[in-house]
Amino acid sequence: MADDLRLSDFTGGEKARLALLHARMAKRGMAGDSVDISDLQRKVERIERDARRRKGRK
């Protein structure tokens, strides 16, 4: 998670999606270091970017 964001900056849906994405990354990580997780990392970054934008509008 980004340093400037708190858990309270995310909506309930975003929190659930982040939990699911982190679980999927962990599962892929157990498969080995050669498994690509960059697609899931981009999804997490997109959620964080949206939360950061919303935080800036407050």
N, CA, C and O of each residue as an XYZ file, in Angstrom:
232
protein
N       0.841     -1.168      0.000
C       0.000      0.000      0.000
C       0.893      1.239      0.000
O       1.989      1.223      0.559
N       0.437      2.264     -0.603
C       1.212      3.499     -0.694
C       1.370      4.135      0.682
O       0.515      3.976      1.553
N       2.469      4.855      0.866
C       2.784      5.440      2.169
C       1.827      6.536      2.584
O       1.560      6.699      3.774
N       1.310      7.285      1.641
C       0.458      8.413      1.983
C      -1.013      8.042      2.125
O      -1.840      8.920      2.371
N      -1.359      6.783      1.978
C      -2.743      6.350      2.090
C      -2.940      5.560      3.375
O      -2.061      4.827      3.826
N      -4.120      5.737      3.943
C      -4.508      4.958      5.112
C      -5.615      4.008      4.690
O      -6.214      4.166      3.626
N      -5.876      3.038      5.521
C      -6.929      2.082      5.213
C      -8.281      2.782      5.107
O      -9.144      2.356      4.340
N      -8.463      3.845      5.869
C      -9.733      4.574      5.840
C      -9.930      5.367      4.552
O     -11.032      5.852      4.295
N      -8.888      5.509      3.740
C      -9.015      6.221      2.471
C      -9.655      5.370      1.378
O     -10.037      5.890      0.329
N      -9.773      4.082      1.614
C     -10.346      3.163      0.631
C     -11.806      2.893      0.955
O     -12.204      2.884      2.120
N     -12.598      2.673     -0.087
C     -13.992      2.295      0.115
C     -14.050      0.826      0.517
O     -13.050      0.113      0.438
N     -15.199      0.392      0.938
C     -15.360     -1.008      1.326
C     -15.093     -1.963      0.174
O     -14.471     -3.010      0.352
N     -15.568     -1.592     -1.007
C     -15.334     -2.416     -2.190
C     -13.875     -2.491     -2.563
O     -13.380     -3.542     -2.971
N     -13.181     -1.363     -2.422
C     -11.749     -1.344     -2.730
C     -10.971     -2.204     -1.741
O     -10.030     -2.901     -2.120
N     -11.365     -2.153     -0.487
C     -10.696     -2.982      0.523
C     -10.856     -4.462      0.194
O      -9.909     -5.240      0.313
N     -12.059     -4.842     -0.220
C     -12.315     -6.238     -0.566
C     -11.507     -6.644     -1.801
O     -10.926     -7.729     -1.840
N     -11.474     -5.772     -2.803
C     -10.701     -6.077     -4.014
C      -9.213     -6.176     -3.714
O      -8.525     -7.043     -4.253
N      -8.705     -5.277     -2.840
C      -7.298     -5.334     -2.461
C      -6.978     -6.635     -1.730
O      -5.942     -7.252     -1.979
N      -7.861     -7.049     -0.835
C      -7.636     -8.300     -0.111
C      -7.592     -9.481     -1.074
O      -6.741    -10.361     -0.950
N      -8.505     -9.493     -2.025
C      -8.539    -10.575     -3.009
C      -7.288    -10.572     -3.886
O      -6.701    -11.622     -4.148
N      -6.890     -9.389     -4.333
C      -5.702     -9.298     -5.181
C      -4.439     -9.710     -4.435
O      -3.571    -10.370     -5.006
N      -4.329     -9.328     -3.166
C      -3.162     -9.725     -2.392
C      -3.152    -11.236     -2.147
O      -2.089    -11.856     -2.143
N      -4.310    -11.817     -1.946
C      -4.386    -13.270     -1.792
C      -3.965    -13.972     -3.085
O      -3.253    -14.976     -3.049
N      -4.407    -13.440     -4.218
C      -4.015    -14.036     -5.504
C      -2.522    -13.897     -5.744
O      -1.897    -14.813     -6.280
N      -1.930    -12.749     -5.350
C      -0.488    -12.571     -5.501
C       0.264    -13.558     -4.611
O       1.283    -14.114     -5.022
N      -0.233    -13.776     -3.398
C       0.417    -14.723     -2.493
C       0.349    -16.138     -3.058
O       1.322    -16.890     -2.981
N      -0.783    -16.494     -3.616
C      -0.939    -17.829     -4.201
C       0.018    -18.022     -5.374
O       0.644    -19.073     -5.509
N       0.124    -17.005     -6.215
C       1.066    -17.095     -7.333
C       2.505    -17.111     -6.831
O       3.359    -17.787     -7.407
N       2.775    -16.372     -5.763
C       4.109    -16.346     -5.202
C       4.538    -17.700     -4.666
O       5.720    -18.042     -4.699
N       3.583    -18.466     -4.175
C       3.898    -19.802     -3.681
C       4.281    -20.727     -4.820
O       4.950    -21.736     -4.595
N       3.875    -20.408     -6.025
C       4.195    -21.239     -7.183
C       5.653    -21.092     -7.591
O       6.185    -21.944     -8.303
N       6.298    -20.032     -7.153
C       7.711    -19.847     -7.457
C       8.020    -18.425     -7.861
O       7.126    -17.622     -8.129
N       9.301    -18.132     -7.899
C       9.740    -16.779     -8.238
C       9.595    -16.470     -9.726
O       9.587    -15.301    -10.112
N       9.482    -17.470    -10.543
C       9.405    -17.242    -11.979
C       7.994    -16.900    -12.458
O       7.797    -16.611    -13.639
N       7.017    -16.929    -11.560
C       5.634    -16.637    -11.925
C       5.423    -15.127    -11.952
O       5.815    -14.428    -11.018
N       4.814    -14.627    -13.007
C       4.605    -13.194    -13.204
C       3.357    -12.727    -12.448
O       2.269    -13.271    -12.633
N       3.529    -11.717    -11.599
C       2.396    -11.148    -10.870
C       2.196     -9.667    -11.230
O       1.457     -8.955    -10.549
N       2.845     -9.217    -12.283
C       2.786     -7.798    -12.632
C       1.375     -7.342    -12.985
O       1.032     -6.184    -12.748
N       0.550     -8.222    -13.545
C      -0.813     -7.828    -13.877
C      -1.618     -7.523    -12.616
O      -2.421     -6.591    -12.599
N      -1.405     -8.303    -11.571
C      -2.110     -8.053    -10.320
C      -1.566     -6.809     -9.631
O      -2.327     -6.065     -9.013
N      -0.276     -6.574     -9.727
C       0.318     -5.373     -9.146
C      -0.225     -4.114     -9.806
O      -0.451     -3.107     -9.134
N      -0.437     -4.164    -11.126
C      -1.006     -3.003    -11.827
C      -2.422     -2.722    -11.351
O      -2.810     -1.561    -11.226
N      -3.200     -3.767    -11.083
C      -4.562     -3.575    -10.585
C      -4.543     -2.928     -9.204
O      -5.350     -2.042     -8.921
N      -3.626     -3.367     -8.347
C      -3.499     -2.769     -7.012
C      -3.092     -1.312     -7.137
O      -3.646     -0.457     -6.445
N      -2.140     -1.014     -8.002
C      -1.694      0.362     -8.198
C      -2.823      1.248     -8.702
O      -2.922      2.412     -8.315
N      -3.672      0.703     -9.561
C      -4.803      1.473    -10.083
C      -5.784      1.812     -8.961
O      -6.289      2.933     -8.902
N      -6.057      0.869     -8.084
C      -6.952      1.116     -6.956
C      -6.356      2.181     -6.043
O      -7.063      3.079     -5.586
N      -5.052      2.080     -5.778
C      -4.384      3.065     -4.934
C      -4.403      4.449     -5.576
O      -4.593      5.453     -4.889
N      -4.208      4.500     -6.884
C      -4.229      5.788     -7.590
C      -5.604      6.438     -7.484
O      -5.710      7.643     -7.256
N      -6.660      5.634     -7.650
C      -8.017      6.171     -7.536
C      -8.287      6.689     -6.132
O      -8.906      7.742     -5.975
N      -7.835      5.971     -5.111
C      -8.026      6.410     -3.729
C      -7.242      7.685     -3.462
O      -7.718      8.567     -2.747
N      -6.042      7.791     -4.029
C      -5.221      8.981     -3.843
C      -5.892     10.195     -4.498
O      -5.878     11.289     -3.935
N      -6.471     10.006     -5.668
C      -7.182     11.104     -6.334
C      -8.382     11.555     -5.520
O      -8.625     12.750     -5.355
N      -9.123     10.589     -5.019
C     -10.307     10.905     -4.223
C      -9.901     11.633     -2.936
O     -10.596     12.550     -2.498
N      -8.789     11.232     -2.338
C      -8.295     11.869     -1.124
C      -7.894     13.320     -1.404
O      -8.095     14.194     -0.561
N      -7.336     13.570     -2.569
C      -6.903     14.915     -2.934
C      -8.046     15.872     -3.148
O      -7.870     17.085     -3.030
N      -9.218     15.352     -3.461
C     -10.398     16.209     -3.699
C     -11.076     16.637     -2.424
O     -11.894     17.558     -2.445
N     -10.763     15.997     -1.308
C     -11.438     16.327     -0.044
C     -11.038     17.669      0.469
O     -11.514     18.096      1.520
